């Protein structure tokens, strides 16, 4: 089956620092990847859609200069949280859409970010 | 904008009971609907995927139905087990995935 990995699975950082989260599709190519954020007791909210080789599309209310997304290859997308603040603490989940299969997304295991 | 609602928000049942989780959505223009399981602090595990043209899907003790015209889906779990305890999310796929807020299920041994 299709596998999506995320690294790191858990990260703790100081306020003001930047954190990079990687999302990889391990056994398939993903032209499109998605980044979600989940606060405690809440559902997943789409932050941005990342297309290989082009700029990401951000959802309303998501600061593109704060959440930098790079999708440089068909198997890797990265999310960088810049100048992190405690309110950025959340569970970040990526998903990958297999190239040519618009209907299906495969989800990564998530990254727990804690900003002190 | 698509809105997805799940009822109940939390459910506690004794082991062995059959149960139904509900999901409703406001826009019937969807490609598919998917049910996920999420364990505390973990990612999503896909349980069942129903294409917009389908009415139901079954996998083991799980059965999911879809009534696209009325904007409803149900997830039926037969003979519940303590290992079924988790949060169950439904998500509808239009231009993007829209997730419900989930039903937290506890199965009591």
Interface residues (C-beta under 8 A of the other chain):
Chain A: X6 X34 X42 X43 X44 X45 X46 X49 X91 X93 X95 X102 X103 X104 X105 X106 X107 X108 X109 X110 X112
Chain B: X4 X31 X32 X36 X41 X42 X43 X44 X46 X49 X51 X89 X91 X93 X96 X97 X99 X100 X101 X102
